[in-house]
């Protein structure tokens, strides 16, 4: 998997070389080892790169990521539009993942009413834990996987009750 991005007028190519036992990436052919990735909140993480720990805040707007690290803010433009970790649209009835992974924790249950942004499930993929959120207001129709289950790329993880054209759930 290769990602092309640019920041501060420079372009970079990032390749994932290994996923186990550690995440090893090549940034313009220079290898780095990424370990201890901890998602602290929706936009805050801690990460260790080549043995050095960092606190990172990130906000994503379309193809631009705003990353705050070590007192500086970087605007990172993603050239080959990345699929987000979740393939969720605001009007979607399904929450999917675009990478294979494992269910770490389930934060909701079938029949529960959720609001946009409510946590539904924590998954782990490529040694990163990510909290999947509700793409819209609705009711949980089905949770397709249990804790510790593995899933493939593109798998439907959670389904919301379908919405009729009149804006009400069917």
Secondary structure as UniProt FT lines:
FT   STRAND          2..7
FT   TURN            8..9
FT   STRAND          10..18
FT   STRAND          23..27
FT   TURN            28..29
FT   STRAND          30..39
FT   STRAND          44..49
FT   TURN            50..51
FT   STRAND          52..61
FT   TURN            62..63
FT   STRAND          64..69
FT   TURN            70..71
FT   STRAND          72..78
FT   TURN            90..91
FT   STRAND          94..97
FT   STRAND          101..106
FT   TURN            110..111
FT   STRAND          113..114
FT   TURN            116..117
FT   STRAND          119..125
FT   TURN            126..127
FT   STRAND          128..133
FT   STRAND          138..143
FT   TURN            147..148
FT   STRAND          150..151
FT   TURN            153..154
FT   STRAND          156..160
FT   TURN            165..166
//
